[in-house]
Amino acid sequence: MAERTDVLGARGYEQLRRAAETHREDLVLRFGAEVGLRPAEMTRVRLADVTSTESHFFLRVRDDDGVDREAYLPAAVEHDMRKFASAADRAADEPLLSVSARRLQMLVGEVADRAAETAPRLGDVSSRDLRWRFAATMLSEGVPPQVVCALGGWDRLARLEPLLDDPNREAVIRAIEGAEDVPTPARLRRTIKVAADVGESLAVAATVEEIEQTVCDRLADTEGFRFAWVAERTGDGLTPRTAAGIRDSRIDDHLQGRGDAAATAMDSHEVRVVEDGEGPMALVPIIRDDDAAGVLAIGTTVHVVDAEQDLLAALGAQVGAALAAVERKRLLLADTVTELAFECTDGGAFTVSLTRALDCSLELSGVVPVGGRSLLYYLVVDGAPAGPALSYAAEDPDIADARLIEDYGDGALLEVVVTAAPTLDLVENGARVRTLTAENGTATIEVELPGDSNLREVVDAVVEAYPETSLTAKRETERPAETDTGFRERLSDRLSERQSTVLAAAYHSGYFEWPRGTTAEELAESLDVSAPTFHNHLRKAQQKLLTAFFADTPTEPPTALGEQVSTKYSDS
């Protein structure tokens, strides 16, 4: 029987991993597709069998008689092994996966079934297909076939024949000319070092401008990189902000000639490599709050291979997280704040159209920014039964999902995922939503921005999207010396974006009330994460919250702390 070829591909493998719901499932997939292990070999994996040479890891693969071969172990998989062992309380000399080989085969099948819900072609994927993905990846990265055979435990080279192309003259020329483009370990170590150095610098950066300039300067000054520039996503295009090692006119040429590739990088959250006329250029999406806020373009002297692309993608996420943290600090620590009030009668806004259609009123009890440019609304509806309100939400094009949390008879508490709204434009411009109420087709929105915000830009963004909206009040106030400032600052610094989102969603949805207003599974589905991931983030967030409350020395008297903890603001 002929062997199958690589039916997964890189995209299929990523889709399969996204369908994994537990750490164990993901680890099994990685053992097969990234280490080349068979299910029987996975059952014998122990931490004690991991060895290292310089910055590389290897795994002694066992059979019934002892050590059969040595496999190459990617650093990310080695890291996941140790995390899993710690969580499962496995000793170094104990098998990491305490199940049978048959159970692991079934586990892969279960993940494939879930993946097939969105990608039907993955329904028949097996553990053998994972090993074919391993071999195909190794061969595509230039690893000699005989080495792939040794690493994967194939007994003869002919096993890999379905994955090997017959070389023609062009392929031979490309292979020889491209030999010098393959990054050496020294070059990879340099890329890792610059990414680590940039990460350390971002941790102490105080402004958006400082973050962007630090990244560009550090990259442009590193051997192997020619230049770097950052462009912010604005409307349907990109606006250059900061650069190093390149003229402004060249950046304009890049945006005109490679704008589509930059847009693809941001939409896919994946690094794209293009040519800029003088060499390769990596377009790295800057991921902020699970959405692409812009692009970091990096000119290189040689081709950027997969390993470096992964490092640069992580750097883009680092930059996005630093930008989000600076914006949160700016709002929390601003000496003055500007309070804005809007009145909206635009039927394109969900809260307006709902209250107009059902002749009811509503109040926003909580709002949580979530990934993919959306907000999680918690709406108290008064004067309309839950059924009609949910039905109306289901038909609104700007509502991605809606569910009932509590039924009051003539009203309800609803959770809705909003993908377009005046509040979303405000939040994306750095505002904190204080109140939102609507009645019979008129919504009133009150927000708070740092005193140095560009108010015209903020107001124009809302009015442009929702023309029947007007600014009704503006007031600058000194930020009161509230006793929660030190507490909130400490906690904000400690919580990751995902932990903050999960904690706020759980709070607003009544998860902490008794009886609970929602379940962990429902919240996980609303946030588009697995239930184990939700629990993991929630436990860590709770631990940090309690540590800040009980263990830290407060900077101010605790008289008003309870008042702030009970306030349902978007960054709670």
N, C-alpha and C positions, 0 to 999 in steps of 0.2 A: 504494500500500500504506500502510495506516495505521501511524503511529509507535506503538511500544510505550510504555507508561507506566512509572512507577518500580516495577519488579518486585523490586528489592532491598529497599528500605526500610532504615531505620537498623540494625535488628537483623541483617538479611541481610548488610549491608555489613561489620558487625563480625565475623560468622561467616566471611565470605570472607577478611577480613584475617587471622583466626586460622589459616586454612588455608595462608597463605603461608609457605614454608619458607626463603626467602632474602631478604636485604635488597633485592635487585633486584625480586623479585616484589612485595613490599610497596610499593616505590616506584612501580611501574607502576600498581598499584591506586589509589594515592593521586593520581597524575597524572590518572587518568581520573575518579575520583569526587570529588576535592576541588579540582582545578584545571580540569577540563573538557577535557582534551586528547584528541585522536584519536591512534591508534597512530603514524601517520606523523609527527604533530607531536612525539610523545615521542622519536622517533629523532633529532630535531634540537635537543633541549634541551641547553643549555650553561650552566655557571655564569656565564659572562660576560654572559648575557642576563638575569640577575637584577638588578633595581634596587630601591631602597627610597625611601620617603617617610615621614619621621618613624618610626613604629614599624611601618609596613606594607611588605610586599614585593610586587613585581610581576614578571611574567615576559614577556619579548618572545617571542611565538610565531612561529616561522618556517615559511614554505612554500618552494616551489622558487625563488620570485623574491625572497625576502628576508623582512622582518618583516611578518607578516599582521595581527597584533593584539596587544594587551597583556592578559594574564590576571592575575587576582588570585592571589597565592601565599600560602597560610596559612603562618604562621611555623614551625609544626611540620614542614611539608613542606620548606620552605627549609632547615631544620636537617638533615632527613634527606638532602637532596640533598648537602649539604656533607660529611656523614659518609660517604655512599656514594662521593663523588668522592675523598675522602681514602683510603678503604680500597682503591678500584680504581686509585688513582694517576692520576686524570684531571686534566689541565690545565684551566684555566678556559675556554680556547677550543676544547676538544675535546668532541665529543658525549658526553653522560653515559652513554647506553645504546648500546653499539656493536653493535646487532643490527638486523635489518630489521623493518619494520612488521608483516609477516606473522608473524615469530617472536614479537613481543609479543602479537599476537592469540592465538597458540597458547599462550603462557605464561598468559594470563588463563584460557583454557579448561582448562589443567592444574590451576590453582588451584581453579577451579570444580568439577572432577571430585573433588578431594580434599575440598572443602567438602560435596559431595553425599553423602559417606559418612555424615555426621551430619545434614545438611539436604538431602534429595533435591531440593527445589525449586530449589536453586542450581546444579544440574547443567548447565543451558542458559545460564547467565549469560555474556555477551559483553562486549567492550570498549564496545559501544554502550550497554549497560545501565549501565555505570559513568558515562557522560556523563549519562544520565537521572537517576541518583542525584545527580550534581552539580547539575543544574537544579532537581530537586525540593527539595534542601536549601536552595539559594539562595532559591527562591520562598517556602519555609516560614519563612525568617528575615526575610521582608519586603523582599527586594531586588526592585525593579521589574522586570517581565518584559523591558522593552527593555534594561535593564542586563545581565540574565542572557544575553540574546541576544548582546550585544556581548562579554561575557566568554567565552562558550562557542563563539563563532564561528558561530552560527546566522544564516542570511541573512535570515530574516523571522520575525516574531512568531508567525505561524501554526504554526510548528514546535512551539511550546510549548503549543499549545492543549490536548492531552490532559492536561496537568498543571494546567490552570487551571480553577477552579470558576466557575460563573456566580454572581455575588454577589447574595444576597437582602438584604432590609432589615436583618436581624439581623447579617449579615456586615459590612455597611457600618458599622453602629453600633459593632460590636466593633473594626473597624479604626480608626475615628476615635477611640474612647475609649482604645484601646490604644496610640495613637501615642506618648503621653508615657511609656509603660512600656518602650519600646525603649531599651536602654542606649546612651548616647553613648560615643564613644571615651574621653572623660575618665573616665566611670564604670568602664569596663573597665580603664583604666590604674590606677585606684584599687584595684580588686580585685586586679590583678596585684601592685601594690606591697604591699598588706597581706599577701598570700600570701608574697611574698619576705621581708618583715620578720619574719613568724612563723617562716619557715624558718631565718633567721639566729638568732633567739632560741632555737629548739629545739636548735640545734647546741651551745649552752653550758648547757642545762638539765641539772641533776644528778639530779633525781628525777621519778618519774611525776607526782606532785602538781604540781611546778613546770611540767612540760610542759603539763598540762591547764589549769592556771590561766593560763599565758601565752597559750595559744590563745584562751581565752574572753575574757580581758581585752582583748587586742589587737583582736579582732573587734568586741566590744561598744563599744569606743571609736572605731570608724571610721564615718564618715558613710556612710549607706546601709544599715547593719546595726543592728538594734534590740537583739539579745541573742545570747548563745551559751551552750550547755550541753553537757556531755559525759556520756554514760551508758555504763557497761561492760556487756558481754554476760555474763550469769551464768545458767547453766542454760538455761532456756527463755525467760528474760525479760531486762530491762534494769534496771540499778541506777544511779541518778544519782550522779555523783561531784563534778563541779565546774560552776560556772555564773557568769555575769556579766550584769548588766542585766536580771535576771528573778527573780521570787520562786519559792521552792521549791514553793509550791502550784500555780503555773502549770506548772511542769515536770511535776508529777504529772498535771495535766490533759492535757498533751501526750502523756505515756506511755499514759494510758488511752484517749484519743481517736485517737491517731496511732501506736499501737504496731505495728499491722499494716504501716503504711507504712514504719516504721523497720526492721521485720524484712525487708521486701521489699528495702529499700536495702542491708542487710547481705548478704542472700542473693545478690543480683544484682551486688553490688559497683558499684552505680550510684547516683548522686544522685537522690533523689526530692523533688519540691517539692509541698507541701501548704499549706492555709490553716490558720492557728491562731486565727482569729476576729478578729485585729487586722491581719493582713497575711500575705504569703507566708512560708513557713518551709522552708528547705532541710535535708534529712536526709542527711548526708554519712557514708558508711561509713568507719570507721577501719580500714584494711587493715594487718594485722600478720602477717608471715610468710605472705603470700598468703591469709590468712583474716581475716574481719571480727571484730575484737576489741570493737567497740562502735560508737557513733554520735555524731557531732558535729552538733547541731541549731543552725541559724543563722537568726534572724529577720531579714528584709530589709524595706525600705520599698517596694520595687517588685518586679515579677515577675522571676524569675531565668531568663534565657534560656540557650541551649545553651552559648554561649561561657563564661559565668560558671560553669555547672555543671561544665564541664571543669576550670576552675581550682580549684574547690572540691574536686573529686574528687582532684586532685593534692595538695591540701592535706591531705586525709584520709590519703593514702598517706604523706605526709611525717610526720604525727603518729604513724602506726603504726610507721614505721621508727625514729623517735626513741624511742618506748616500748620497742621491742625492744632497741635499743642500750643504753638505761639498765639494762634488766634483765640484759643480758649483763655490763655493767660491774659491776653490783652483786654478781653472783656471783663475778666474777673478783677483785674488790678487797676483798671482805668480810674483816674481820680474823678473824672466827670463822665456822665452818661447822657445820651440823648434819648428821650422818650418820644416815640412817634405813635400817632393814632390814625388809622385808616378806616374809611367807610366804603364798603364794596357792595354794589348791587348788580355786578356782572354775572349773568347767568352761566358763564363758563366756569365759575367757582362752585365746587360741589356743595359747600355749606349754604351758599345762596340758593342754588337751584333746589336743594332738598327741602329747605324750610319754605320756599315758595310753593313747591309742588304739593307738599303735605300739610301746609298751613300750620306749621309747628315752630318750635324754637329749639335751640341747641346751645351747648356750652362745651368748649374744649377743656377737658379735665387733665389732659397730659398729651405731650407730643414728643416723639423720639425720632431723631434722624437715623435712617437705616441706609444700607448700601443701594447702589443703582439709582441715585437721584430720586429718593422717595422719603416720605415721612410716615410714621406710624401714629395715627390719630386715635385718641380715646375720647369719644363724643358721648355726652349725656344728652339724649333727645327727649324733649318734653312735648306732649300733645299729639304724638303719633305712635301707633303700636309698632312693636319690633319688626313684625313681618313686612309691612309696606316699606319701612325704612331700609331694611336689608335688601329687599327687592330693588328699590330705587338705586341703592349703592351698586348692586351687581350689574346694572345696566349703564352706569356712568363710565365713560371711556377713561376717566382720570383715576378710577379706583381699581387697583390691581387685585385687591382681596378685601373681604369684609366678613366679620363674624360677630355673633351675639355673645356678650359677656354676662349681662344680667338683664332680665325682663322685668319692667316695672308695671306692666299692664298697659297704661296709657303713655308709656315711655320706655326707654332702654339705654343701657350702656353698650356702645358698639366700639369695636376695634376695626379701623379701616386703614388700608395701605394706600396713601395718596401719592400719585406720581406727578401731579401738576396742581398748583394752588398758589395764591398770593403769599401764603406763609412760607412755601418752599423757596420762592425767589428771595424772600427776606432772610431766611436762615442761611441760604447760600452766600449772602452778602454780609454775614457775620452777626446777624440779629439774634436776639433771644426773645422768643414769643412769651409774652406775659399773660395775655388773655385773648380769647377769641369767642365771641358770642354771635349768634345769628337768629333772626326772627322774621318770619314772613317775607323772606327774600332780601333782607338787608343784614350784612355782616359787619361787625366792628372788630378791628384787630388792633391790639396794642403790643408794641415791641420795644426793646431796649438795645441800643447800640453804643459802642465806645465813643467818647466825645470826639475822637479824631477821624471818625468814619466819613467817607464821601457820601453825604446825605443825598445829593442830587442823583448820584449814580444809583443809590438804593431805591429811591422813589421812582426814578425813571424805569428801572427794571420791572417794578410791579405794575405801573400804569401802562407800560408798553404791552405787557402780557394780558392785563385785564383792564381795558380802557375805562370801564365804568367803575373806577376806583379813584378816590380822592383822599389827599392828606388833610385831615381835619384838625390835627394838633401837633405841635412840636414844642418840646420843653427840654432845656438843658439843666441838669441838676448835679450837685456835688454828690458823689457816691457816699452814702452814709457809712460811718464807721461801724458797720454791723459786726456782731461778734462771731459770725460764721466765716469771716474772710480767711483766717488762717486755716481753719478746718477744711474748707472747700479747696483752697489752694493745695494743701498737702495731698488731699485725696485725688484731685485732678491730675497731679503729677504722677501718681502711682497707678491709676487705672488706665488700662489700654483702651483703645477706641471700642473694641468689641465688648470688653468687660463693662464699660460705661453704658453702652447701648443695651446689653442684656439686663443689667441692673435696673435701668430706667424703665424698660419695657415691663419687667416683672412687677415693679412698683405700681406703675400706672394701671396695669391690667387687673390688679387685685390679687396677684399671686401670693402676697404675704398676708392677706386677710384670712379670717376663718369664719365660715368655710371659704375656701379659695374661689376667687372669681374666674380663674383660668387654670389650665394644667400646663405642665412643662412641655408636653408634647405639642399642645396648641401654640404656645409661644415660640417653640423651636420652628414650627412650620411657618409662622408669621414672619420670623426673622430669617427664614430660608437657611437654617442650619440643622444639623442632626440633634436629636435629643441629648446624646452624650456630650456633644460639643457645648450645647446650651448649659447643661449642668456644670461642666468644667469651668466655663467662664463665670457662671453665677457664683459658684463656691469661692473662686479666687477673688471676685469682686467683693463678696460679703466679708471674706477674711481681711481684705485691705480696709474696708469700711470700719469694721470693728477694731482693727489695730489702730487706725487713726483716731477712733473715738476713745478707746480705753487706754492705749499704751503711750500715745504721744502727749507731750506737754503742751497744753493749749497756749496760744499766744495772746488770747483775750479771755475775759470772763465768760463762762458758759451760759449766761442767763438767757440768751435768745437762740441757743442752738436748736432747741426743739422746734421753734417756729420755722427755721430754715429747712430743717429736715422734712417737715411736713408740707413744704411748698412744692407744688408740682410744676416745676419749670423744666424746660427741655434738656437742660444739662444736669438734672438731678442725678 
